[in-house]
């Protein structure tokens, strides 16, 4: 996504929010099988040679990620047949993986909207997997609204410098909320786009936002995501209506499917030392 325009707009909205102390705890690399326990539903969304994002299961066959991850440039979706979800990927080994049969972004997502906060507010996409992930392998997460008094969050994601295994920022902070947006100081970077933002409610964490954009300004760095329940309900309805891009509708010769009226322009980060490319948050 275009950083300058988004960051300026985001700062204008978020500057008036009360600021919490910034999190400074080191990330935890989830290397071993026991480390991933409880986070198996988080995985890498790989778009052939276009790059990758982070995604999360919200049903055995549904993966939630950022909308800007699902476009290959110009006004076209990435071809679903070139997308793979790898749950719990760690050092080349995934607990489960599947191709994608259909993908859809929020009907109101428009990266060219004059109001850049509007872009972030609806920066969410849903993918239907060709092969559902067994509940015995990965338990999908529930999507919930963030409690008004909630402060402590966590993020599990892949990213630049940590592309081969999940990393867990287990204690970051809500910096503020406004107009359907949530600002937080969780440690995110290239590749963290679409990563689930968790808040623990009872015995299990629930997804309360997705990483959409990184913000830099006023000597601080933080991230912004959207309030999720209504957005996810809209995505499920769009999927039921058959909207989005599907494998059965793919054009020949690597021509991806256009989304009418929208001209997305996601940018992909530089190739890292390990050969991976990262979609910018």
C-alpha atoms as an extended CHARMM CRD file, in Angstrom:
* protein
*
       281  EXT
         1         1  UNK       CA              0.0000000000        0.0000000000        0.0000000000  PROA      1               0.0000000000
         2         2  UNK       CA              1.1520000000        3.5770000000       -0.5230000000  PROA      2               0.0000000000
         3         3  UNK       CA              2.7360000000        4.4890000000        2.7900000000  PROA      3               0.0000000000
         4         4  UNK       CA              2.9080000000        8.2710000000        2.6190000000  PROA      4               0.0000000000
         5         5  UNK       CA             -0.7400000000        9.0110000000        1.9500000000  PROA      5               0.0000000000
         6         6  UNK       CA             -1.9640000000        6.3810000000        4.3850000000  PROA      6               0.0000000000
         7         7  UNK       CA              0.3310000000        7.3980000000        7.2020000000  PROA      7               0.0000000000
         8         8  UNK       CA             -0.5310000000       11.0860000000        6.9590000000  PROA      8               0.0000000000
         9         9  UNK       CA             -4.2430000000       10.3220000000        7.0740000000  PROA      9               0.0000000000
        10        10  UNK       CA             -3.8140000000        7.8330000000        9.8950000000  PROA      10              0.0000000000
        11        11  UNK       CA             -1.7930000000       10.2120000000       12.0250000000  PROA      11              0.0000000000
        12        12  UNK       CA             -4.4310000000       12.9040000000       11.6270000000  PROA      12              0.0000000000
        13        13  UNK       CA             -7.0070000000       10.5560000000       13.1120000000  PROA      13              0.0000000000
        14        14  UNK       CA             -4.8530000000        8.8140000000       15.7110000000  PROA      14              0.0000000000
        15        15  UNK       CA             -2.9330000000       11.8060000000       17.0520000000  PROA      15              0.0000000000
        16        16  UNK       CA             -5.8850000000       12.7470000000       19.2390000000  PROA      16              0.0000000000
        17        17  UNK       CA             -6.0110000000        9.3080000000       20.8700000000  PROA      17              0.0000000000
        18        18  UNK       CA             -4.6300000000        8.6630000000       24.3580000000  PROA      18              0.0000000000
        19        19  UNK       CA             -1.2590000000        6.9450000000       24.0810000000  PROA      19              0.0000000000
        20        20  UNK       CA             -0.2680000000        3.9060000000       26.1390000000  PROA      20              0.0000000000
        21        21  UNK       CA              3.3110000000        2.9700000000       26.9730000000  PROA      21              0.0000000000
        22        22  UNK       CA              4.9750000000        1.3550000000       23.9710000000  PROA      22              0.0000000000
        23        23  UNK       CA              5.6420000000       -2.3790000000       24.1460000000  PROA      23              0.0000000000
        24        24  UNK       CA              9.3090000000       -3.3090000000       24.1980000000  PROA      24              0.0000000000
        25        25  UNK       CA              9.2880000000       -7.0430000000       25.0160000000  PROA      25              0.0000000000
        26        26  UNK       CA             11.2120000000       -9.1980000000       22.5150000000  PROA      26              0.0000000000
        27        27  UNK       CA              9.3300000000      -11.3220000000       20.0040000000  PROA      27              0.0000000000
        28        28  UNK       CA              9.0520000000      -15.0330000000       20.6960000000  PROA      28              0.0000000000
        29        29  UNK       CA              9.9360000000      -17.2940000000       17.7580000000  PROA      29              0.0000000000
        30        30  UNK       CA              7.5680000000      -20.2720000000       17.6600000000  PROA      30              0.0000000000
        31        31  UNK       CA             10.0930000000      -22.8470000000       16.5200000000  PROA      31              0.0000000000
        32        32  UNK       CA              9.1090000000      -26.1490000000       18.0990000000  PROA      32              0.0000000000
        33        33  UNK       CA              5.8200000000      -28.0030000000       17.7630000000  PROA      33              0.0000000000
        34        34  UNK       CA              5.0000000000      -27.2390000000       21.3870000000  PROA      34              0.0000000000
        35        35  UNK       CA              5.6800000000      -23.5540000000       20.7740000000  PROA      35              0.0000000000
        36        36  UNK       CA              3.0040000000      -23.4460000000       18.0680000000  PROA      36              0.0000000000
        37        37  UNK       CA              0.4420000000      -25.1530000000       20.3120000000  PROA      37              0.0000000000
        38        38  UNK       CA             -2.6530000000      -22.9790000000       20.3570000000  PROA      38              0.0000000000
        39        39  UNK       CA             -1.5440000000      -20.9390000000       17.3140000000  PROA      39              0.0000000000
        40        40  UNK       CA             -1.8310000000      -23.6810000000       14.6680000000  PROA      40              0.0000000000
        41        41  UNK       CA             -4.5800000000      -21.7750000000       12.8400000000  PROA      41              0.0000000000
        42        42  UNK       CA             -2.2000000000      -18.9260000000       11.9470000000  PROA      42              0.0000000000
        43        43  UNK       CA             -0.2890000000      -19.4970000000        8.7290000000  PROA      43              0.0000000000
        44        44  UNK       CA              1.4530000000      -18.0270000000        5.7270000000  PROA      44              0.0000000000
        45        45  UNK       CA             -0.6010000000      -16.9300000000        2.7170000000  PROA      45              0.0000000000
        46        46  UNK       CA              1.7000000000      -17.4190000000       -0.2640000000  PROA      46              0.0000000000
        47        47  UNK       CA              0.9280000000      -15.7870000000       -3.6170000000  PROA      47              0.0000000000
        48        48  UNK       CA              3.2300000000      -17.7670000000       -5.9510000000  PROA      48              0.0000000000
        49        49  UNK       CA              6.1620000000      -15.4270000000       -6.6530000000  PROA      49              0.0000000000
        50        50  UNK       CA              4.3000000000      -12.2730000000       -5.6650000000  PROA      50              0.0000000000
        51        51  UNK       CA              5.1010000000      -12.4810000000       -1.9690000000  PROA      51              0.0000000000
        52        52  UNK       CA              3.3420000000      -13.5530000000        1.1720000000  PROA      52              0.0000000000
        53        53  UNK       CA              1.1460000000      -12.2980000000        3.9680000000  PROA      53              0.0000000000
        54        54  UNK       CA             -0.1120000000      -13.7680000000        7.2270000000  PROA      54              0.0000000000
        55        55  UNK       CA             -3.5660000000      -15.3210000000        7.4790000000  PROA      55              0.0000000000
        56        56  UNK       CA             -5.6950000000      -17.0990000000       10.0680000000  PROA      56              0.0000000000
        57        57  UNK       CA             -8.4060000000      -19.7440000000       10.0210000000  PROA      57              0.0000000000
        58        58  UNK       CA            -11.8340000000      -18.5960000000       11.2140000000  PROA      58              0.0000000000
        59        59  UNK       CA            -13.4480000000      -21.8470000000       10.0200000000  PROA      59              0.0000000000
        60        60  UNK       CA            -11.8840000000      -25.1110000000        8.8100000000  PROA      60              0.0000000000
        61        61  UNK       CA            -12.1330000000      -23.8610000000        5.2070000000  PROA      61              0.0000000000
        62        62  UNK       CA            -11.9950000000      -20.0530000000        5.6450000000  PROA      62              0.0000000000
        63        63  UNK       CA             -8.8450000000      -17.9430000000        5.9880000000  PROA      63              0.0000000000
        64        64  UNK       CA             -8.9600000000      -14.2810000000        6.9290000000  PROA      64              0.0000000000
        65        65  UNK       CA             -6.2240000000      -11.9240000000        5.7050000000  PROA      65              0.0000000000
        66        66  UNK       CA             -5.7590000000       -8.3470000000        4.4840000000  PROA      66              0.0000000000
        67        67  UNK       CA             -7.5520000000       -7.3710000000        1.2770000000  PROA      67              0.0000000000
        68        68  UNK       CA             -4.4290000000       -5.7490000000       -0.1600000000  PROA      68              0.0000000000
        69        69  UNK       CA             -2.7100000000       -9.1470000000       -0.0550000000  PROA      69              0.0000000000
        70        70  UNK       CA             -5.1450000000      -10.6190000000       -2.5720000000  PROA      70              0.0000000000
        71        71  UNK       CA             -4.3330000000       -8.3520000000       -5.4970000000  PROA      71              0.0000000000
        72        72  UNK       CA             -1.5060000000       -8.9000000000       -7.9560000000  PROA      72              0.0000000000
        73        73  UNK       CA             -1.3520000000       -5.3450000000       -9.2380000000  PROA      73              0.0000000000
        74        74  UNK       CA             -3.3910000000       -3.0730000000      -11.4900000000  PROA      74              0.0000000000
        75        75  UNK       CA             -7.0840000000       -3.9400000000      -11.0690000000  PROA      75              0.0000000000
        76        76  UNK       CA             -6.7040000000       -7.7070000000      -10.7550000000  PROA      76              0.0000000000
        77        77  UNK       CA             -6.9880000000      -10.3100000000       -8.0820000000  PROA      77              0.0000000000
        78        78  UNK       CA             -4.1410000000      -12.7380000000       -7.6360000000  PROA      78              0.0000000000
        79        79  UNK       CA             -5.2570000000      -15.9790000000       -9.2680000000  PROA      79              0.0000000000
        80        80  UNK       CA             -6.7330000000      -18.2390000000       -6.5770000000  PROA      80              0.0000000000
        81        81  UNK       CA             -4.9220000000      -21.2480000000       -8.0730000000  PROA      81              0.0000000000
        82        82  UNK       CA             -1.6060000000      -19.5120000000       -7.2780000000  PROA      82              0.0000000000
        83        83  UNK       CA             -2.4060000000      -18.9820000000       -3.6100000000  PROA      83              0.0000000000
        84        84  UNK       CA             -1.5060000000      -21.4600000000       -0.8770000000  PROA      84              0.0000000000
        85        85  UNK       CA             -2.2720000000      -21.3200000000        2.8250000000  PROA      85              0.0000000000
        86        86  UNK       CA              0.2730000000      -23.1060000000        5.0500000000  PROA      86              0.0000000000
        87        87  UNK       CA             -0.9950000000      -23.4370000000        8.6100000000  PROA      87              0.0000000000
        88        88  UNK       CA              1.5620000000      -23.3200000000       11.4160000000  PROA      88              0.0000000000
        89        89  UNK       CA              4.4910000000      -23.1820000000        8.9980000000  PROA      89              0.0000000000
        90        90  UNK       CA              7.8250000000      -23.5260000000       10.7850000000  PROA      90              0.0000000000
        91        91  UNK       CA             11.1720000000      -23.9640000000        9.0370000000  PROA      91              0.0000000000
        92        92  UNK       CA              9.6800000000      -25.4800000000        5.8980000000  PROA      92              0.0000000000
        93        93  UNK       CA              7.1710000000      -27.7640000000        7.6260000000  PROA      93              0.0000000000
        94        94  UNK       CA              3.4760000000      -26.8840000000        7.7400000000  PROA      94              0.0000000000
        95        95  UNK       CA              0.9170000000      -28.6000000000        9.9370000000  PROA      95              0.0000000000
        96        96  UNK       CA             -1.4960000000      -28.4410000000        7.0060000000  PROA      96              0.0000000000
        97        97  UNK       CA             -1.6570000000      -26.6870000000        3.6670000000  PROA      97              0.0000000000
        98        98  UNK       CA             -4.2570000000      -26.1030000000        1.0040000000  PROA      98              0.0000000000
        99        99  UNK       CA             -4.9020000000      -24.2710000000       -2.2050000000  PROA      99              0.0000000000
       100       100  UNK       CA             -7.6960000000      -21.7360000000       -2.5740000000  PROA      100             0.0000000000
       101       101  UNK       CA            -10.8850000000      -22.1210000000       -4.6010000000  PROA      101             0.0000000000
       102       102  UNK       CA            -12.3650000000      -18.6400000000       -4.0900000000  PROA      102             0.0000000000
       103       103  UNK       CA            -11.3390000000      -15.3230000000       -2.5660000000  PROA      103             0.0000000000
       104       104  UNK       CA            -13.2220000000      -12.1200000000       -1.9010000000  PROA      104             0.0000000000
       105       105  UNK       CA            -12.3610000000       -8.7180000000       -0.4680000000  PROA      105             0.0000000000
       106       106  UNK       CA            -14.7660000000       -6.4720000000        1.3870000000  PROA      106             0.0000000000
       107       107  UNK       CA            -17.2520000000       -4.8420000000       -1.0320000000  PROA      107             0.0000000000
       108       108  UNK       CA            -16.2900000000       -1.3950000000        0.2950000000  PROA      108             0.0000000000
       109       109  UNK       CA            -12.5330000000       -1.8990000000        0.1060000000  PROA      109             0.0000000000
       110       110  UNK       CA            -11.0290000000        0.6970000000       -2.2290000000  PROA      110             0.0000000000
       111       111  UNK       CA             -7.3090000000        1.4490000000       -1.9930000000  PROA      111             0.0000000000
       112       112  UNK       CA             -7.8470000000        4.5800000000       -4.0790000000  PROA      112             0.0000000000
       113       113  UNK       CA            -10.4830000000        6.0700000000       -1.7770000000  PROA      113             0.0000000000
       114       114  UNK       CA             -9.7690000000        9.7440000000       -0.9480000000  PROA      114             0.0000000000
       115       115  UNK       CA            -10.2160000000        8.8890000000        2.7360000000  PROA      115             0.0000000000
       116       116  UNK       CA             -7.2980000000        6.5510000000        3.4790000000  PROA      116             0.0000000000
       117       117  UNK       CA             -8.8360000000        5.5850000000        6.7900000000  PROA      117             0.0000000000
       118       118  UNK       CA            -11.7200000000        4.1880000000        4.7610000000  PROA      118             0.0000000000
       119       119  UNK       CA             -9.2170000000        1.9740000000        2.9310000000  PROA      119             0.0000000000
       120       120  UNK       CA             -7.8560000000        0.5400000000        6.1810000000  PROA      120             0.0000000000
       121       121  UNK       CA            -11.3140000000        0.1680000000        7.6910000000  PROA      121             0.0000000000
       122       122  UNK       CA            -12.2750000000       -2.3700000000        5.0170000000  PROA      122             0.0000000000
       123       123  UNK       CA             -8.8520000000       -3.8910000000        4.3030000000  PROA      123             0.0000000000
       124       124  UNK       CA             -9.9660000000       -7.4880000000        4.8760000000  PROA      124             0.0000000000
       125       125  UNK       CA            -10.3400000000      -10.4860000000        2.6000000000  PROA      125             0.0000000000
       126       126  UNK       CA            -11.6110000000      -14.0240000000        2.9490000000  PROA      126             0.0000000000
       127       127  UNK       CA            -10.3230000000      -17.1300000000        1.1820000000  PROA      127             0.0000000000
       128       128  UNK       CA            -12.1210000000      -20.4570000000        0.8310000000  PROA      128             0.0000000000
       129       129  UNK       CA             -9.7410000000      -23.4060000000        0.9720000000  PROA      129             0.0000000000
       130       130  UNK       CA             -9.8450000000      -26.3180000000       -1.4290000000  PROA      130             0.0000000000
       131       131  UNK       CA             -9.2000000000      -28.7180000000        1.4640000000  PROA      131             0.0000000000
       132       132  UNK       CA            -10.5340000000      -27.8080000000        4.9250000000  PROA      132             0.0000000000
       133       133  UNK       CA             -8.0200000000      -28.0580000000        7.7480000000  PROA      133             0.0000000000
       134       134  UNK       CA             -8.9910000000      -30.7360000000       10.2340000000  PROA      134             0.0000000000
       135       135  UNK       CA            -10.0770000000      -29.5010000000       13.6460000000  PROA      135             0.0000000000
       136       136  UNK       CA             -7.6630000000      -32.0190000000       15.1360000000  PROA      136             0.0000000000
       137       137  UNK       CA             -4.8220000000      -30.1280000000       13.4530000000  PROA      137             0.0000000000
       138       138  UNK       CA             -5.8370000000      -26.4910000000       13.9350000000  PROA      138             0.0000000000
       139       139  UNK       CA             -8.7720000000      -24.9990000000       15.8200000000  PROA      139             0.0000000000
       140       140  UNK       CA            -10.1180000000      -21.8870000000       14.0470000000  PROA      140             0.0000000000
       141       141  UNK       CA            -10.3050000000      -18.6700000000       16.0300000000  PROA      141             0.0000000000
       142       142  UNK       CA            -13.4430000000      -16.7320000000       16.8030000000  PROA      142             0.0000000000
       143       143  UNK       CA            -13.8280000000      -13.1110000000       15.6910000000  PROA      143             0.0000000000
       144       144  UNK       CA            -14.9890000000      -10.7510000000       18.4450000000  PROA      144             0.0000000000
       145       145  UNK       CA            -15.3970000000       -7.0570000000       19.1070000000  PROA      145             0.0000000000
       146       146  UNK       CA            -12.6710000000       -5.5350000000       21.2340000000  PROA      146             0.0000000000
       147       147  UNK       CA            -13.9610000000       -4.6660000000       24.6910000000  PROA      147             0.0000000000
       148       148  UNK       CA            -14.0540000000       -0.9340000000       25.3210000000  PROA      148             0.0000000000
       149       149  UNK       CA            -11.7230000000       -1.2380000000       28.2960000000  PROA      149             0.0000000000
       150       150  UNK       CA             -9.3210000000       -3.7540000000       26.7090000000  PROA      150             0.0000000000
       151       151  UNK       CA             -5.6570000000       -2.7480000000       26.5580000000  PROA      151             0.0000000000
       152       152  UNK       CA             -3.4770000000       -5.8470000000       26.2190000000  PROA      152             0.0000000000
       153       153  UNK       CA             -3.2060000000       -7.4020000000       22.7570000000  PROA      153             0.0000000000
       154       154  UNK       CA             -0.9450000000       -9.9020000000       21.0110000000  PROA      154             0.0000000000
       155       155  UNK       CA             -0.0110000000      -10.5530000000       17.3870000000  PROA      155             0.0000000000
       156       156  UNK       CA              1.2100000000      -13.7660000000       15.7620000000  PROA      156             0.0000000000
       157       157  UNK       CA              2.7670000000      -13.2170000000       12.3400000000  PROA      157             0.0000000000
       158       158  UNK       CA              5.4560000000      -13.8770000000        9.7660000000  PROA      158             0.0000000000
       159       159  UNK       CA              7.6130000000      -11.0920000000        8.3890000000  PROA      159             0.0000000000
       160       160  UNK       CA             10.9450000000       -9.8500000000        7.1490000000  PROA      160             0.0000000000
       161       161  UNK       CA             13.7240000000      -11.4600000000        9.1560000000  PROA      161             0.0000000000
       162       162  UNK       CA             11.2370000000      -13.9560000000       10.5600000000  PROA      162             0.0000000000
       163       163  UNK       CA              9.7010000000      -15.4160000000        7.4410000000  PROA      163             0.0000000000
       164       164  UNK       CA             10.2790000000      -19.0970000000        8.1990000000  PROA      164             0.0000000000
       165       165  UNK       CA              8.4510000000      -19.3730000000       11.5130000000  PROA      165             0.0000000000
       166       166  UNK       CA              5.7180000000      -17.5890000000       13.4020000000  PROA      166             0.0000000000
       167       167  UNK       CA              6.7280000000      -14.8820000000       15.8320000000  PROA      167             0.0000000000
       168       168  UNK       CA              4.5720000000      -13.9110000000       18.7830000000  PROA      168             0.0000000000
       169       169  UNK       CA              4.4220000000      -10.4500000000       20.2840000000  PROA      169             0.0000000000
       170       170  UNK       CA              2.6530000000      -11.6230000000       23.4100000000  PROA      170             0.0000000000
       171       171  UNK       CA              2.0630000000       -8.2690000000       25.0520000000  PROA      171             0.0000000000
       172       172  UNK       CA              1.4080000000       -5.0960000000       23.1150000000  PROA      172             0.0000000000
       173       173  UNK       CA             -0.9720000000       -2.2550000000       23.7230000000  PROA      173             0.0000000000
       174       174  UNK       CA             -4.0810000000       -0.5940000000       22.3750000000  PROA      174             0.0000000000
       175       175  UNK       CA             -3.0320000000        2.9770000000       21.6220000000  PROA      175             0.0000000000
       176       176  UNK       CA             -6.4630000000        4.2270000000       20.6750000000  PROA      176             0.0000000000
       177       177  UNK       CA             -9.6500000000        3.6450000000       18.7150000000  PROA      177             0.0000000000
       178       178  UNK       CA            -11.6740000000        5.8610000000       16.3830000000  PROA      178             0.0000000000
       179       179  UNK       CA            -14.0480000000        5.5320000000       13.4330000000  PROA      179             0.0000000000
       180       180  UNK       CA            -13.8630000000        1.7350000000       13.2520000000  PROA      180             0.0000000000
       181       181  UNK       CA            -10.0470000000        1.6800000000       13.5510000000  PROA      181             0.0000000000
       182       182  UNK       CA             -7.7320000000        0.3410000000       16.2260000000  PROA      182             0.0000000000
       183       183  UNK       CA             -4.1450000000        1.5620000000       16.7100000000  PROA      183             0.0000000000
       184       184  UNK       CA             -1.6620000000       -0.6850000000       18.5020000000  PROA      184             0.0000000000
       185       185  UNK       CA              2.0710000000       -0.8640000000       19.1440000000  PROA      185             0.0000000000
       186       186  UNK       CA              2.5340000000       -4.5510000000       18.2770000000  PROA      186             0.0000000000
       187       187  UNK       CA              5.7530000000       -5.4820000000       16.4590000000  PROA      187             0.0000000000
       188       188  UNK       CA              4.8330000000       -5.8100000000       12.7760000000  PROA      188             0.0000000000
       189       189  UNK       CA              6.8570000000       -5.5380000000        9.5910000000  PROA      189             0.0000000000
       190       190  UNK       CA              6.8120000000       -6.5130000000        5.9040000000  PROA      190             0.0000000000
       191       191  UNK       CA              4.8570000000       -9.7720000000        5.6370000000  PROA      191             0.0000000000
       192       192  UNK       CA              2.7460000000       -9.0870000000        8.7160000000  PROA      192             0.0000000000
       193       193  UNK       CA             -0.1210000000       -7.7980000000        6.5700000000  PROA      193             0.0000000000
       194       194  UNK       CA             -3.2720000000       -9.7070000000        7.4470000000  PROA      194             0.0000000000
       195       195  UNK       CA             -1.8650000000      -10.9910000000       10.7340000000  PROA      195             0.0000000000
       196       196  UNK       CA             -4.4880000000      -11.5510000000       13.4330000000  PROA      196             0.0000000000
       197       197  UNK       CA             -4.5170000000       -9.2080000000       16.3940000000  PROA      197             0.0000000000
       198       198  UNK       CA             -5.6540000000      -11.1380000000       19.4680000000  PROA      198             0.0000000000
       199       199  UNK       CA             -7.2530000000      -10.2770000000       22.7570000000  PROA      199             0.0000000000
       200       200  UNK       CA             -7.6560000000      -13.0110000000       25.3320000000  PROA      200             0.0000000000
       201       201  UNK       CA            -11.2000000000      -13.4430000000       26.5240000000  PROA      201             0.0000000000
       202       202  UNK       CA            -11.4780000000      -16.2450000000       29.0430000000  PROA      202             0.0000000000
       203       203  UNK       CA             -9.4470000000      -19.3160000000       28.1780000000  PROA      203             0.0000000000
       204       204  UNK       CA             -8.8900000000      -18.6010000000       24.4820000000  PROA      204             0.0000000000
       205       205  UNK       CA             -7.7540000000      -15.6600000000       22.4410000000  PROA      205             0.0000000000
       206       206  UNK       CA            -10.1610000000      -14.1100000000       19.9300000000  PROA      206             0.0000000000
       207       207  UNK       CA             -9.3200000000      -12.1120000000       16.8120000000  PROA      207             0.0000000000
       208       208  UNK       CA            -10.2320000000       -8.4490000000       17.2540000000  PROA      208             0.0000000000
       209       209  UNK       CA             -8.4010000000       -6.9000000000       14.2770000000  PROA      209             0.0000000000
       210       210  UNK       CA             -6.0130000000       -7.5290000000       11.3790000000  PROA      210             0.0000000000
       211       211  UNK       CA             -2.7300000000       -5.7660000000       10.6630000000  PROA      211             0.0000000000
       212       212  UNK       CA             -3.4420000000       -3.4170000000        7.7530000000  PROA      212             0.0000000000
       213       213  UNK       CA             -0.9260000000       -0.5590000000        7.7680000000  PROA      213             0.0000000000
       214       214  UNK       CA              2.2740000000        0.4740000000        9.4990000000  PROA      214             0.0000000000
       215       215  UNK       CA              2.3880000000        4.0690000000       10.6570000000  PROA      215             0.0000000000
       216       216  UNK       CA              5.5340000000        6.1360000000       11.1660000000  PROA      216             0.0000000000
       217       217  UNK       CA              5.5790000000        9.7090000000       12.3680000000  PROA      217             0.0000000000
       218       218  UNK       CA              6.0330000000       12.0040000000       15.3460000000  PROA      218             0.0000000000
       219       219  UNK       CA              8.9660000000        9.8460000000       16.4070000000  PROA      219             0.0000000000
       220       220  UNK       CA              6.8050000000        6.7650000000       16.8740000000  PROA      220             0.0000000000
       221       221  UNK       CA              5.9610000000        3.6340000000       14.9650000000  PROA      221             0.0000000000
       222       222  UNK       CA              2.7320000000        1.7320000000       15.3470000000  PROA      222             0.0000000000
       223       223  UNK       CA              0.1720000000       -0.2170000000       13.3650000000  PROA      223             0.0000000000
       224       224  UNK       CA             -3.4730000000        0.1820000000       12.4850000000  PROA      224             0.0000000000
       225       225  UNK       CA             -6.2200000000       -2.3310000000       11.8600000000  PROA      225             0.0000000000
       226       226  UNK       CA             -9.9800000000       -2.4170000000       11.6740000000  PROA      226             0.0000000000
       227       227  UNK       CA            -12.8390000000       -3.3680000000       13.9850000000  PROA      227             0.0000000000
       228       228  UNK       CA            -13.7080000000       -6.8240000000       12.6680000000  PROA      228             0.0000000000
       229       229  UNK       CA            -17.1490000000       -8.3290000000       13.4430000000  PROA      229             0.0000000000
       230       230  UNK       CA            -19.2040000000       -6.3530000000       10.9170000000  PROA      230             0.0000000000
       231       231  UNK       CA            -16.4650000000       -6.5520000000        8.2780000000  PROA      231             0.0000000000
       232       232  UNK       CA            -16.2330000000      -10.3520000000        8.5660000000  PROA      232             0.0000000000
       233       233  UNK       CA            -20.0250000000      -10.7170000000        8.4110000000  PROA      233             0.0000000000
       234       234  UNK       CA            -19.9910000000       -8.7410000000        5.1500000000  PROA      234             0.0000000000
       235       235  UNK       CA            -17.1930000000      -10.9140000000        3.7500000000  PROA      235             0.0000000000
       236       236  UNK       CA            -19.0700000000      -14.1330000000        4.5010000000  PROA      236             0.0000000000
       237       237  UNK       CA            -22.1810000000      -12.7430000000        2.8220000000  PROA      237             0.0000000000
       238       238  UNK       CA            -20.1500000000      -11.7410000000       -0.2610000000  PROA      238             0.0000000000
       239       239  UNK       CA            -18.6360000000      -15.2230000000       -0.4080000000  PROA      239             0.0000000000
       240       240  UNK       CA            -22.1090000000      -16.7960000000       -0.2490000000  PROA      240             0.0000000000
       241       241  UNK       CA            -23.2150000000      -14.5580000000       -3.1280000000  PROA      241             0.0000000000
       242       242  UNK       CA            -20.3760000000      -15.9230000000       -5.2480000000  PROA      242             0.0000000000
       243       243  UNK       CA            -18.4840000000      -12.6430000000       -5.4500000000  PROA      243             0.0000000000
       244       244  UNK       CA            -14.7250000000      -12.3340000000       -5.8000000000  PROA      244             0.0000000000
       245       245  UNK       CA            -12.3840000000      -14.5490000000       -7.7920000000  PROA      245             0.0000000000
       246       246  UNK       CA            -12.6760000000      -18.3160000000       -8.2330000000  PROA      246             0.0000000000
       247       247  UNK       CA            -10.4700000000      -21.0050000000       -9.7300000000  PROA      247             0.0000000000
       248       248  UNK       CA            -13.2560000000      -22.0600000000      -12.1170000000  PROA      248             0.0000000000
       249       249  UNK       CA            -13.4230000000      -18.5060000000      -13.5190000000  PROA      249             0.0000000000
       250       250  UNK       CA             -9.7160000000      -17.9290000000      -14.0660000000  PROA      250             0.0000000000
       251       251  UNK       CA             -8.6160000000      -16.4450000000      -17.3380000000  PROA      251             0.0000000000
       252       252  UNK       CA             -5.9740000000      -18.2640000000      -19.4090000000  PROA      252             0.0000000000
       253       253  UNK       CA             -2.3260000000      -17.3440000000      -19.7790000000  PROA      253             0.0000000000
       254       254  UNK       CA             -1.9060000000      -16.0720000000      -16.2430000000  PROA      254             0.0000000000
       255       255  UNK       CA             -4.4110000000      -13.2770000000      -16.6660000000  PROA      255             0.0000000000
       256       256  UNK       CA             -5.9390000000      -12.6460000000      -13.2650000000  PROA      256             0.0000000000
       257       257  UNK       CA             -9.5190000000      -11.6000000000      -12.6460000000  PROA      257             0.0000000000
       258       258  UNK       CA            -10.3760000000       -7.9160000000      -12.5280000000  PROA      258             0.0000000000
       259       259  UNK       CA            -12.4630000000       -6.3900000000       -9.8030000000  PROA      259             0.0000000000
       260       260  UNK       CA            -14.7230000000       -3.9280000000      -11.5560000000  PROA      260             0.0000000000
       261       261  UNK       CA            -14.2710000000       -0.2950000000      -10.6420000000  PROA      261             0.0000000000
       262       262  UNK       CA            -11.2870000000       -0.8450000000       -8.3610000000  PROA      262             0.0000000000
       263       263  UNK       CA             -7.6490000000       -0.1870000000       -9.1320000000  PROA      263             0.0000000000
       264       264  UNK       CA             -5.6850000000       -1.7380000000       -6.2790000000  PROA      264             0.0000000000
       265       265  UNK       CA             -1.9890000000       -1.0440000000       -6.1760000000  PROA      265             0.0000000000
       266       266  UNK       CA             -0.3360000000       -3.0970000000       -3.4530000000  PROA      266             0.0000000000
       267       267  UNK       CA              3.4420000000       -2.9540000000       -3.3540000000  PROA      267             0.0000000000
       268       268  UNK       CA              5.6560000000       -5.8840000000       -2.5170000000  PROA      268             0.0000000000
       269       269  UNK       CA              8.7900000000       -5.6010000000       -0.4480000000  PROA      269             0.0000000000
       270       270  UNK       CA             12.2780000000       -6.4510000000       -1.6190000000  PROA      270             0.0000000000
       271       271  UNK       CA             13.4540000000      -10.0360000000       -1.7510000000  PROA      271             0.0000000000
       272       272  UNK       CA             15.0840000000      -11.0350000000        1.5250000000  PROA      272             0.0000000000
       273       273  UNK       CA             18.1920000000      -13.0670000000        2.1280000000  PROA      273             0.0000000000
       274       274  UNK       CA             16.1710000000      -16.2620000000        2.3080000000  PROA      274             0.0000000000
       275       275  UNK       CA             14.4780000000      -15.6560000000       -1.0450000000  PROA      275             0.0000000000
       276       276  UNK       CA             11.1250000000      -14.6360000000        0.4180000000  PROA      276             0.0000000000
       277       277  UNK       CA              9.2650000000      -11.4940000000       -0.5500000000  PROA      277             0.0000000000
       278       278  UNK       CA              7.0410000000       -9.6070000000        1.8330000000  PROA      278             0.0000000000
       279       279  UNK       CA              3.8360000000       -7.6760000000        1.3030000000  PROA      279             0.0000000000
       280       280  UNK       CA              4.0160000000       -4.2970000000        2.9970000000  PROA      280             0.0000000000
       281       281  UNK       CA              1.7070000000       -3.7300000000        5.9630000000  PROA      281             0.0000000000
